[in-house]
Amino acid sequence: MTNNELSRKALAALNRGKKSMRFKELIEAVGAEPRPLFKNLFFLEERGLVQLSTSYPTDAVYPQIHLVRLREEGERLLADAAALDRAFPLSDDLGDKSQDRGQKDSAGDLSYGRALELLALKIKDQLPAGEREAALDKIESLLGLPFINDRVRP
């Protein structure tokens, strides 16, 4: 499942019923693995579509999501099919595989996410299979960083 499909499913699940769900309930409703959904929900929160209720357990690196609530902006997006298609196209291109979500690739407008995507392409072509998996796993973990959509400054 691509990130855009996951975003659509998460928003739709929240839109059915009471507009908020516990994280574990949302995992079941969407049929997704916890890690990709976790990352995706922070992406949706950054765009104002959902609100997360989180906490940082002792010794935790990442916060724990307790509750996810659909915001009015998320409801409006779901009500407008054209806007939903623009925000989360169902194409299967590389831009839909990460949280970079179609950012431009011009030299002056390169995001950290897009830079990691380009690095992943080189790794797939140039590293032996044994090293490739570890490198791609590391890149995937970096895609969840809060500044992933920020522009790379020269």
C-alpha positions as CSV (number, residue, x, y, z in Angstrom):
1,M,0.0,0.0,0.0
2,T,1.4,3.4,-0.9
3,N,1.4,6.4,1.4
4,N,-1.3,8.0,-0.5
5,E,-3.5,5.0,-0.3
6,L,-2.7,4.8,3.5
7,S,-3.6,8.4,3.9
8,R,-6.9,8.0,2.1
9,K,-7.8,4.9,4.2
10,A,-6.9,6.5,7.5
11,L,-8.9,9.7,6.7
12,A,-11.9,7.6,5.5
13,A,-11.8,5.4,8.6
14,L,-11.8,8.5,10.8
15,N,-14.6,10.0,8.8
16,R,-16.8,7.0,9.5
17,G,-18.5,7.4,12.9
18,K,-17.3,9.6,15.7
19,K,-14.3,11.2,13.9
20,S,-11.7,10.0,16.5
21,M,-10.1,6.6,17.2
22,R,-7.5,5.1,19.3
23,F,-4.3,4.3,17.4
24,K,-4.8,0.6,17.8
25,E,-8.3,0.8,16.5
26,L,-7.2,2.8,13.5
27,I,-4.5,0.2,12.7
28,E,-7.2,-2.5,12.6
29,A,-9.7,-0.3,10.7
30,V,-7.1,0.5,8.0
31,G,-5.5,-2.9,7.9
32,A,-2.0,-1.4,8.0
33,E,1.2,-2.2,9.9
34,P,1.8,0.2,12.9
35,R,5.0,1.7,11.7
36,P,3.9,3.0,8.3
37,L,0.6,4.3,9.8
38,F,2.5,6.0,12.6
39,K,4.7,7.9,10.1
40,N,1.7,8.7,7.9
41,L,-0.3,10.1,10.8
42,F,2.4,12.6,11.6
43,F,2.5,13.7,8.0
44,L,-1.3,14.2,8.1
45,E,-1.0,16.1,11.3
46,E,1.6,18.5,9.8
47,R,-0.9,19.3,7.0
48,G,-3.7,20.0,9.5
49,L,-5.9,17.1,8.5
50,V,-5.8,15.2,11.8
51,Q,-4.9,15.9,15.4
52,L,-2.8,13.5,17.4
53,S,-2.9,12.9,21.2
54,T,0.6,11.7,22.0
55,S,3.0,11.2,24.9
56,Y,6.7,10.3,25.3
57,P,7.2,7.3,27.5
58,T,10.4,7.2,29.6
59,D,13.4,6.3,27.5
60,A,11.3,6.6,24.2
61,V,12.8,7.9,21.0
62,Y,9.5,8.4,19.4
63,P,6.2,9.5,20.9
64,Q,3.4,7.1,21.5
65,I,0.1,7.9,19.7
66,H,-3.0,7.4,21.8
67,L,-5.8,9.1,19.9
68,V,-6.3,10.3,16.4
69,R,-9.0,12.9,15.6
70,L,-10.1,14.0,12.2
71,R,-10.0,17.8,11.9
72,E,-12.5,19.9,9.9
73,E,-9.9,20.4,7.2
74,G,-9.7,16.6,6.8
75,E,-13.5,16.4,6.6
76,R,-13.5,19.1,3.9
77,L,-10.8,17.3,1.9
78,L,-12.8,14.1,2.0
79,A,-15.9,15.9,0.8
80,D,-14.1,17.2,-2.3
81,A,-13.1,14.3,-4.5
82,A,-11.0,16.5,-6.8
83,A,-9.0,18.0,-3.9
84,L,-8.5,14.6,-2.4
85,D,-7.1,13.3,-5.8
86,R,-4.8,16.3,-5.9
87,A,-3.6,15.9,-2.3
88,F,-3.3,12.1,-2.5
89,P,-3.2,10.8,-6.1
90,L,-3.4,7.1,-6.6
91,S,-0.6,6.9,-9.1
92,D,2.1,4.5,-8.4
93,D,5.1,6.8,-9.1
94,L,8.1,7.3,-6.9
95,G,6.7,10.4,-5.4
96,D,3.9,8.4,-3.8
97,K,6.3,6.0,-2.1
98,S,7.6,8.4,0.5
99,Q,6.3,11.3,2.6
100,D,7.9,13.8,0.2
101,R,4.6,13.8,-1.7
102,G,5.6,15.1,-5.1
103,Q,8.0,17.8,-4.1
104,K,9.9,19.4,-6.9
105,D,13.3,18.0,-7.9
106,S,14.9,21.2,-9.3
107,A,18.3,22.0,-7.9
108,G,17.1,25.0,-5.8
109,D,14.0,23.2,-4.5
110,L,15.2,19.8,-3.2
111,S,13.7,18.5,0.0
112,Y,15.5,16.1,2.3
113,G,12.9,13.5,1.5
114,R,13.5,13.8,-2.2
115,A,17.3,13.6,-1.6
116,L,16.8,10.4,0.2
117,E,14.7,9.0,-2.6
118,L,17.5,9.8,-5.1
119,L,20.0,8.2,-2.8
120,A,17.8,5.1,-2.5
121,L,17.7,4.8,-6.3
122,K,21.5,4.8,-6.4
123,I,21.7,2.3,-3.7
124,K,19.4,-0.1,-5.5
125,D,21.6,0.1,-8.6
126,Q,25.0,0.1,-7.1
127,L,25.1,-1.8,-3.8
128,P,25.3,-5.6,-3.4
129,A,22.1,-7.2,-2.2
130,G,23.4,-7.8,1.3
131,E,24.3,-4.2,1.9
132,R,21.3,-2.8,0.0
133,E,18.7,-4.0,2.4
134,A,20.3,-2.4,5.5
135,A,20.9,0.9,3.6
136,L,17.3,1.0,2.4
137,D,16.0,0.2,5.8
138,K,18.0,3.1,7.2
139,I,16.7,5.5,4.6
140,E,13.1,4.4,5.3
141,S,13.6,5.2,9.0
142,L,14.9,8.6,8.1
143,L,11.8,9.4,6.1
144,G,9.9,9.8,9.4
145,L,12.1,12.7,10.6
146,P,10.1,15.9,11.3
147,F,12.1,18.0,8.9
148,I,11.9,15.6,5.9
149,N,9.9,18.0,3.8
150,D,12.2,21.0,4.5
151,R,14.3,22.2,1.6
152,V,18.0,21.3,1.5
153,R,20.0,24.5,1.8
154,P,23.1,24.8,-0.3
